[in-house]
Amino acid sequence: MASLNDEFARLIPSPEPNESTSIESMSQRGTASEIEDGTNQDKDLEERLKFNWKKLWAFTGPGFLMSIAYLDPGNIESDLQSGAVAQYKLLWVLLSAHFLGFVLQRLSARLGVVSARHMAEMAYEFYPTIPRVLLWLMIEIAIIGSDMQEVIGTAIAFYLLSNGAIPLFVGVLITMTDTFTFLFLDTYGIRKLEMVFGILIAIMGVTFGYEFFIVNPNKLSIVKGMFLPWCADCGQKEFLQGVSIVGAVIMPHNLYLHSALVKSRSINRKHKKEVTEANFYYFIESGLALLCSFFINMFVVTVFAEGLFKKTNADIRDSCDQRHGIPDPTVFPYNNNTVEVDIYRGGMFLGCEFGLIPLYVWGIGIMAAGQSSTMTGTYSGQFVMEGFLQIKWPRWKRVLITRSIALVPTLSLALIAKGVENLTGMNDLLNCVQMIQLPFALLPIITFTSHRDIMHEYKSSRPFQIFAIMISIVVISINLYFSTDYILSNLGGAWYVWVLMIIACILYVVFVSYLALICLQATEILPATWTDKLPLIGLKNKEFRIDAPWKNPDIETLPDRHHGSHINYGTSTESTSRSSGLDSL
């Protein structure tokens, strides 16, 4: 337990004699607010341990952009299905998934701050060519799959809000193209862009919170569901739904994104106290952001837990028949089958039970979820491509390529789908894709943050390494179980399906095993020389060391693409620093 306390104690700067506590003004450098120099050591320590709201505000932004991945249309659909299938019994799974995500996002932010490199840049330097290319391809697949989810969700929102006047394929085209418009927002500076995302999160909070108070679910049942880790009378369906929650919440590309976003605040890595302080405030900011996303997800789960649990199609259809103006009540046929809900049917249910206003409010919330996650997905794609391939493409080219790849299957499905409900069903397949790709984010982030030559004294402690590895094993195992079950249930048992699956599984296991082996070496559970005995020609880890400027602050280093720790959001370095500097503080 003492080791864990030591690990978290690293987040707080330790006193050093005669060390100045002044930090360069944020209005000039975009870091935390200025602290007056102190000469008394005790006073110096007291000042550095004192929590400062202005500093927290200065570092606020990256965590909330990261949290949008926890609120995308895929997560919203998983939430409402969880409520309809298991009522409140899986709320503890949702809470646990957010906590696990928080642990992993902390590692991601820590890597970006300490090394001044995001995950894709670090992977480029750390892994040899073959594993690096394979890793890039896996993450690109995850990003494209996520992009398709966001497009589908936003297209459904257009369909809902227009009462079907905007066909699904038109909604897909609109969503594919509107990102180019949103890209102009970053010309106004990072803080303005972060404010736009904050507004979109607030819209989701207000709209889904409105549904929560309209439906008024049982508060005692909510508390029990959150803090009693048990699912009484649950079967395979509830178990698979719980697995789906974890898979929807923890997104592989989001770890790459967060490690890049924290570089938007310029941190002088020659001063150890600035590095430590940045880790501390990003730790708090990420926790607050994910707490907000948990409550928004909880609103959705409980609304449909109260309204749809054990309800039949006929039950909902009777409510629809009693209320005029419902756009599409036929999604609930006259039968006694249990309701199978998705984003679209969820909106229709709210309209049938509570009127058109909740229906349109729901559509606005889905629209905000889709648009915000589309933008963060665009940034993820940019960072991943630039980091892995070391190419600097204009973002409009990156968006054009990604959107074109995602456009073909999504638009084709929208054109041939017989009803919007068939389009929403694709979310299950895309969640499965995310689950399969998850190890290609989990294993590298644990590897990097445990490596002594990357993180130096900021590397994860042994108890934390073991905890993170255990999390990864649990998450990867349940995701593979869910993915296998989904593939076999939907693709059937034909011999060629089995052959393809066996080949794919062998290749998958081999690559994941390689990443796991390197991870165990980084954590020093296995000695670094252990792989010398294995035939890993061309796959052995490179010998390299990331600099630690705070250890030699008097040595002048040449600026490179990593030093300076800023992200180009389409603005110049000068404007980035000015906008993120918060001189209004």
C-alpha positions in Angstrom: 0.0 0.0 0.0 2.9 2.3 0.8 4.1 1.9 -2.8 0.8 3.0 -4.2 0.9 6.0 -1.9 4.4 6.8 -3.2 3.2 6.5 -6.8 0.5 9.1 -6.2 2.8 11.2 -4.1 4.9 11.7 -7.3 2.1 13.9 -8.6 3.0 16.5 -5.9 6.3 18.4 -6.4 8.9 17.6 -3.8 10.9 20.5 -2.2 14.4 21.2 -3.3 16.7 23.7 -1.5 17.2 27.1 -3.1 14.9 26.1 -6.0 12.9 28.9 -7.5 9.1 28.3 -7.7 8.4 30.9 -10.4 6.8 29.6 -13.6 6.9 31.7 -16.8 3.8 33.7 -17.3 1.1 31.8 -19.0 0.2 34.8 -21.1 3.5 34.3 -22.9 4.0 30.5 -22.7 0.6 28.9 -22.2 1.5 27.1 -19.0 0.2 27.3 -15.4 -0.2 30.8 -13.9 2.8 32.6 -12.5 4.1 31.9 -8.9 6.3 34.4 -7.1 9.8 33.4 -6.3 10.3 32.1 -2.7 13.4 32.0 -0.6 12.1 30.2 2.4 12.1 26.4 1.9 9.1 25.8 4.1 7.1 28.5 2.4 8.2 27.2 -1.0 6.9 23.8 -0.2 3.6 25.2 1.2 3.0 27.2 -1.9 3.7 24.3 -4.2 1.4 22.0 -2.3 -1.4 24.5 -2.3 -4.1 23.8 -4.8 -4.8 26.6 -7.2 -8.0 26.9 -9.2 -6.5 29.2 -11.8 -3.8 26.7 -12.6 -6.5 24.0 -12.9 -8.4 26.2 -15.3 -5.2 26.7 -17.3 -4.8 23.0 -17.8 -8.5 22.4 -18.4 -9.4 21.4 -21.9 -7.5 18.3 -23.1 -9.4 16.0 -20.6 -12.8 17.2 -21.8 -11.9 16.7 -25.4 -10.7 13.2 -24.5 -14.0 12.5 -22.6 -16.0 13.0 -25.8 -15.0 9.5 -26.9 -16.9 8.3 -23.8 -20.0 10.1 -25.1 -20.1 9.1 -28.8 -23.2 7.6 -30.4 -21.8 4.1 -29.9 -21.7 4.7 -26.1 -25.1 6.2 -26.1 -26.6 3.2 -27.8 -24.8 0.8 -25.5 -26.2 2.8 -22.5 -29.8 2.6 -23.6 -29.5 -1.1 -24.4 -28.0 -1.7 -21.0 -31.0 0.0 -19.3 -33.5 -1.9 -21.4 -31.8 -5.3 -20.9 -30.7 -5.2 -17.3 -32.4 -2.1 -15.8 -30.1 -0.6 -13.2 -28.1 -3.8 -12.5 -25.1 -2.8 -14.8 -24.6 0.7 -13.6 -21.6 -0.5 -11.5 -20.1 -1.9 -14.7 -20.4 1.6 -16.3 -18.8 3.2 -13.3 -16.0 0.6 -13.2 -15.4 1.1 -17.0 -15.0 4.8 -16.4 -12.6 4.2 -13.6 -10.5 1.9 -15.7 -10.6 4.4 -18.5 -9.4 7.1 -16.1 -6.4 5.0 -15.0 -5.4 4.5 -18.7 -6.0 8.1 -19.6 -3.8 9.1 -16.7 -1.0 7.1 -18.3 -1.6 8.6 -21.7 -1.4 12.2 -20.3 1.6 11.4 -18.3 3.5 10.1 -21.3 2.8 13.3 -23.3 3.9 15.6 -20.5 7.1 13.8 -19.4 8.4 12.8 -22.8 7.0 15.6 -24.9 5.9 13.0 -27.4 2.5 11.6 -28.0 1.9 7.8 -28.4 2.2 7.7 -32.1 5.5 9.6 -32.1 6.8 7.4 -29.3 5.8 4.2 -31.2 7.7 5.5 -34.3 10.9 5.8 -32.2 10.4 2.7 -30.0 9.2 -0.1 -32.3 11.0 -1.5 -35.3 9.5 -1.1 -38.8 7.4 -4.2 -39.1 5.6 -3.9 -35.7 5.3 -0.2 -36.2 3.5 -0.5 -39.5 1.2 -3.2 -38.2 0.4 -1.1 -35.1 -0.4 1.9 -37.3 -2.8 -0.2 -39.5 -4.6 -1.5 -36.5 -5.2 2.0 -35.0 -6.3 3.3 -38.4 -8.9 0.6 -38.6 -10.1 1.6 -35.1 -10.3 5.3 -36.1 -12.2 4.5 -39.3 -14.6 2.3 -37.4 -15.2 5.0 -34.8 -15.7 7.5 -37.6 -18.4 5.3 -39.1 -20.2 5.1 -35.8 -20.2 8.9 -35.4 -21.5 9.4 -39.0 -24.3 6.9 -38.4 -25.3 8.5 -35.2 -25.4 12.0 -36.6 -27.3 10.9 -39.7 -29.9 9.3 -37.5 -30.1 12.6 -35.5 -30.8 14.5 -38.8 -33.5 11.9 -39.6 -35.1 12.3 -36.2 -35.1 16.1 -36.1 -36.5 16.4 -39.7 -39.2 13.8 -39.2 -37.7 11.7 -41.9 -37.5 14.6 -44.4 -33.7 14.2 -44.5 -33.1 10.7 -45.8 -30.4 8.6 -44.1 -28.0 8.8 -47.1 -28.3 12.6 -47.2 -27.6 12.7 -43.5 -24.5 10.6 -44.1 -23.3 13.0 -46.8 -24.0 16.0 -44.7 -22.1 14.6 -41.7 -19.2 13.6 -44.0 -18.8 17.1 -45.3 -19.6 19.3 -42.3 -16.3 18.5 -40.6 -14.5 20.7 -43.2 -16.7 23.6 -41.9 -15.8 22.9 -38.2 -12.1 22.8 -39.1 -12.3 26.6 -39.5 -13.0 26.9 -35.8 -9.4 26.1 -34.9 -8.2 29.3 -36.6 -9.5 31.2 -33.6 -7.1 29.4 -31.2 -7.0 26.3 -29.0 -9.0 27.8 -26.1 -11.9 28.8 -28.4 -11.9 25.4 -29.9 -12.0 23.8 -26.5 -14.8 26.1 -25.6 -16.9 24.8 -28.5 -16.3 21.2 -27.4 -17.3 22.3 -23.9 -20.6 23.7 -25.2 -21.3 20.4 -27.1 -20.7 18.4 -23.9 -23.0 20.9 -22.0 -25.7 20.3 -24.6 -25.5 16.6 -24.1 -25.6 17.1 -20.3 -28.7 19.3 -20.6 -30.6 17.2 -23.1 -30.0 13.9 -21.5 -30.4 15.4 -18.1 -33.8 16.8 -19.2 -34.8 13.2 -20.2 -33.7 12.0 -16.8 -35.9 14.4 -14.9 -38.8 13.9 -17.2 -38.7 10.1 -16.8 -37.8 10.4 -13.1 -36.2 7.0 -12.5 -36.0 5.4 -9.1 -33.1 7.1 -7.3 -32.6 4.3 -4.7 -32.3 1.8 -7.5 -29.8 4.0 -9.2 -27.6 4.1 -6.1 -27.8 0.3 -5.6 -27.0 -0.3 -9.2 -23.9 1.9 -9.0 -22.4 0.5 -5.8 -23.5 -3.1 -5.6 -21.3 -5.1 -8.0 -23.7 -7.8 -8.6 -26.3 -8.7 -11.3 -29.1 -10.9 -9.7 -30.9 -13.2 -12.1 -28.7 -12.2 -15.0 -27.9 -14.5 -17.9 -25.7 -14.5 -21.0 -27.6 -11.6 -22.5 -26.9 -9.3 -19.5 -23.3 -10.5 -19.4 -22.7 -9.7 -23.0 -24.3 -6.3 -22.5 -21.9 -5.6 -19.6 -19.0 -6.6 -21.8 -20.4 -4.2 -24.5 -20.3 -1.4 -22.0 -16.6 -1.8 -21.3 -15.8 -2.1 -25.1 -17.8 1.0 -25.9 -16.3 3.1 -23.2 -12.6 2.3 -23.6 -11.6 3.4 -27.1 -8.1 2.6 -28.5 -7.6 5.7 -30.5 -8.5 7.9 -27.5 -5.3 7.0 -25.7 -3.3 8.2 -28.7 -5.5 11.4 -28.8 -5.1 12.3 -25.1 -1.3 12.0 -25.1 -1.2 14.5 -28.0 -3.8 16.9 -26.5 -1.8 17.5 -23.3 1.0 19.0 -25.5 -1.2 22.0 -26.2 0.2 23.5 -23.0 3.8 24.5 -23.2 5.8 23.0 -20.3 9.4 23.9 -19.6 10.8 20.4 -19.1 14.0 21.8 -17.8 12.1 22.6 -14.6 11.0 19.4 -12.8 8.4 21.2 -10.8 6.6 22.2 -14.0 6.5 18.6 -15.3 5.2 17.4 -11.9 2.7 20.1 -11.6 1.4 19.5 -15.1 0.9 15.8 -14.3 -0.9 16.7 -11.1 -3.4 19.1 -12.8 -4.0 16.9 -15.8 -4.7 14.1 -13.3 -7.5 16.2 -11.7 -8.8 17.6 -14.9 -9.1 14.1 -16.5 -11.0 12.9 -13.4 -13.4 15.7 -13.5 -14.0 15.3 -17.2 -14.7 11.6 -16.9 -17.0 12.2 -13.9 -19.1 14.4 -16.1 -19.2 11.8 -18.9 -20.2 9.1 -16.4 -23.2 11.2 -15.2 -24.3 11.8 -18.8 -24.0 8.1 -19.6 -25.9 7.3 -16.4 -28.7 9.6 -17.4 -29.2 7.6 -20.6 -29.0 4.2 -18.9 -31.5 5.1 -16.2 -34.0 6.7 -18.5 -34.4 3.5 -20.5 -34.1 1.3 -17.5 -37.2 3.0 -16.1 -39.1 3.1 -19.4 -38.2 0.0 -21.4 -37.1 -2.8 -19.0 -39.3 -5.9 -19.7 -41.6 -3.9 -22.0 -42.9 -5.4 -25.2 -43.4 -3.8 -28.6 -47.2 -3.9 -28.0 -46.8 -2.0 -24.7 -44.9 0.9 -26.4 -47.2 0.8 -29.5 -50.3 1.3 -27.3 -48.6 4.5 -26.0 -47.8 5.6 -29.5 -51.4 5.1 -30.6 -52.6 7.4 -27.8 -50.4 10.2 -28.9 -50.7 12.1 -32.1 -47.9 13.3 -34.3 -45.3 10.5 -33.6 -43.2 10.3 -36.8 -42.7 6.6 -36.9 -44.6 4.4 -34.4 -44.4 1.4 -36.7 -40.9 0.6 -35.4 -42.9 -1.0 -32.5 -45.0 -3.7 -34.2 -48.0 -5.2 -32.5 -46.4 -8.3 -30.9 -45.3 -9.4 -27.4 -41.6 -9.6 -28.2 -39.3 -7.7 -25.8 -38.3 -4.3 -27.2 -35.0 -4.3 -28.9 -33.9 -0.7 -28.6 -31.4 1.5 -30.5 -30.8 5.2 -30.9 -33.7 5.6 -33.3 -36.2 3.5 -31.4 -35.1 5.2 -28.2 -36.2 8.6 -29.6 -39.5 7.1 -30.8 -40.1 5.7 -27.3 -39.6 9.0 -25.7 -42.0 10.6 -28.1 -44.6 8.0 -27.5 -44.4 8.2 -23.7 -43.7 11.8 -23.1 -44.4 13.8 -26.2 -42.6 15.4 -29.1 -40.4 17.7 -27.1 -38.5 14.9 -25.4 -38.1 13.2 -28.8 -36.5 16.3 -30.4 -34.4 17.0 -27.3 -33.1 13.5 -27.7 -32.3 14.1 -31.3 -30.4 17.3 -30.3 -28.3 15.3 -27.8 -27.5 12.6 -30.4 -26.5 15.4 -32.8 -24.1 16.9 -30.3 -22.6 13.5 -29.5 -22.0 12.7 -33.2 -20.6 16.1 -34.2 -18.2 16.4 -31.2 -16.9 12.9 -31.5 -16.5 13.4 -35.3 -14.1 16.3 -34.6 -12.0 14.5 -32.0 -11.8 11.5 -34.3 -10.4 13.8 -37.0 -7.7 15.0 -34.6 -6.9 11.4 -33.6 -6.4 10.5 -37.2 -4.1 13.4 -37.8 -1.9 12.7 -34.8 -1.7 8.9 -35.5 -0.8 9.4 -39.2 1.7 12.1 -38.5 3.3 10.3 -35.6 3.6 6.8 -37.3 4.5 8.0 -40.8 6.3 11.2 -40.0 4.4 13.1 -42.7 2.7 16.5 -42.3 -0.5 16.6 -44.3 -2.9 19.4 -44.1 -5.9 18.3 -42.0 -8.3 18.7 -44.9 -6.4 16.0 -46.8 -6.4 13.7 -43.8 -10.2 14.2 -43.3 -10.8 13.7 -47.0 -9.0 10.3 -47.0 -10.5 9.1 -43.8 -14.0 10.2 -44.7 -13.7 8.7 -48.1 -12.8 5.3 -46.7 -15.7 5.5 -44.2 -18.1 6.9 -46.7 -18.3 3.8 -49.0 -19.6 1.2 -46.5 -21.7 3.7 -44.5 -23.3 5.3 -47.6 -23.9 1.9 -49.2 -25.6 0.7 -46.1 -27.7 3.8 -45.8 -28.9 3.4 -49.4 -29.8 -0.3 -49.1 -31.1 -0.3 -45.5 -34.8 -1.0 -45.3 -35.5 1.3 -42.4 -33.4 3.3 -40.1 -33.3 0.5 -37.5 -31.1 -1.6 -39.9 -28.6 1.2 -40.0 -28.3 1.5 -36.2 -27.6 -2.2 -36.0 -24.2 -1.6 -37.5 -23.1 0.0 -34.2 -22.8 -3.5 -32.7 -20.3 -4.5 -35.5 -18.3 -1.4 -35.1 -18.1 -1.8 -31.3 -16.8 -5.3 -32.0 -14.1 -3.7 -34.2 -13.1 -1.3 -31.4 -12.8 -4.2 -28.9 -10.5 -6.2 -31.2 -8.2 -3.2 -31.7 -8.0 -2.3 -28.0 -4.7 -4.3 -27.2 -2.9 -2.1 -29.7 -3.4 0.9 -27.5 -3.3 -0.8 -24.0 0.0 -2.6 -24.4 2.0 0.3 -25.9 0.8 2.8 -23.3 1.8 0.4 -20.4 5.1 -0.3 -22.2 6.0 3.4 -22.6 5.0 4.6 -19.1 6.8 1.7 -17.5 10.1 2.1 -19.4 12.9 3.5 -17.3 14.6 5.2 -20.3 11.4 7.0 -21.3 9.8 8.1 -18.1 12.9 8.2 -15.8 11.7 8.9 -12.2 8.1 9.4 -13.5 7.8 5.8 -14.6 4.9 3.8 -13.1 5.6 2.0 -9.9 5.6 -1.8 -9.7 2.2 -2.0 -8.0 0.7 0.3 -10.5 2.3 -1.7 -13.4 0.8 -4.9 -12.1 -2.6 -3.2 -11.7 -2.5 -1.8 -15.2 -1.5 -5.2 -16.6 -4.3 -6.9 -14.7 -6.8 -4.3 -16.1 -5.5 -5.0 -19.6 -5.8 -8.8 -19.3 -9.4 -8.5 -18.0 -10.4 -6.0 -20.7 -8.8 -7.8 -23.5 -10.2 -11.2 -22.4 -13.8 -10.0 -22.1 -13.5 -8.1 -25.4 -12.2 -11.1 -27.3 -15.0 -13.2 -25.8 -17.6 -10.7 -26.9 -16.0 -10.3 -30.3 -15.9 -14.1 -30.9 -19.5 -14.5 -29.8 -20.6 -11.7 -32.1 -18.7 -13.0 -35.1 -20.0 -16.6 -34.7 -23.6 -15.5 -34.1 -23.7 -13.2 -37.1 -21.4 -14.9 -39.6 -22.5 -18.5 -39.0 -20.5 -21.7 -38.9 -19.6 -22.2 -42.6 -16.2 -23.9 -43.1 -14.7 -20.9 -44.8 -15.7 -18.7 -41.9 -13.8 -21.0 -39.5 -10.8 -21.1 -41.8 -10.6 -17.3 -42.1 -11.2 -16.9 -38.3 -8.5 -19.4 -37.4 -5.9 -17.7 -39.7 -6.9 -14.2 -38.4 -6.8 -15.4 -34.8 -3.3 -16.9 -35.2 -1.9 -13.7 -36.7 -3.7 -11.6 -34.1 -2.4 -13.7 -31.1 1.2 -13.6 -32.5 1.2 -9.8 -32.8 -0.4 -9.3 -29.4 2.0 -11.7 -27.9 4.9 -9.7 -29.3 3.6 -6.5 -27.9 3.0 -8.2 -24.5 6.6 -9.6 -24.5 8.0 -6.1 -25.1 5.7 -4.7 -22.4 6.9 -7.2 -19.9 10.5 -6.2 -20.7 9.7 -2.6 -20.2 8.2 -3.3 -16.8 11.3 -5.2 -16.0 9.3 -8.3 -15.1 11.3 -10.0 -17.9 15.0 -9.1 -18.3 15.8 -7.0 -21.3 18.1 -9.7 -22.7 15.5 -12.4 -22.6 14.4 -11.9 -26.2 18.0 -12.5 -27.4 17.2 -16.2 -27.2 14.2 -15.9 -29.5 14.2 -15.7 -33.3 12.9 -12.1 -33.5 15.1 -10.9 -36.3 14.0 -7.4 -37.3 11.5 -7.3 -34.4 13.8 -6.6 -31.5 13.3 -3.4 -29.5 15.6 -0.5 -30.4 18.2 0.8 -28.0 17.2 4.4 -27.3 16.8 6.8 -24.5 14.4 9.8 -24.2 16.0 12.9 -22.8 15.2 14.3 -19.3 16.0 18.0 -19.5 15.1 18.6 -15.8 18.2 16.6 -14.8 20.5 18.9 -16.7 18.8 22.3 -16.9 22.0 24.2 -17.7 22.6 22.3 -20.9 21.2 24.0 -24.0 19.4 21.6 -26.3 18.5 22.3 -29.9 14.8 22.6 -30.4 13.3 19.7 -32.4 9.8 18.6 -33.4 9.1 17.3 -29.9 10.5 20.1 -27.7 8.1 22.9 -26.9 5.2 20.6 -26.4 2.6 22.3 -28.5 0.0 21.0 -31.0 -0.6 22.8 -34.2 -4.4 22.9 -34.5 -4.2 24.8 -37.7 -2.7 27.9 -36.1 0.8 29.2 -35.8 2.9 28.4 -32.7 2.6 32.0 -31.7 -1.1 32.1 -31.9 -1.4 28.7 -30.2 0.7 29.9 -27.3 -1.3 33.2 -27.1 -4.7 31.5 -27.1 -3.7 28.8 -24.6 -1.9 31.2 -22.4 -5.1 32.4 -20.7 -3.8 35.9 -20.2 -7.2 36.8 -19.0 -6.3 35.0 -15.7 
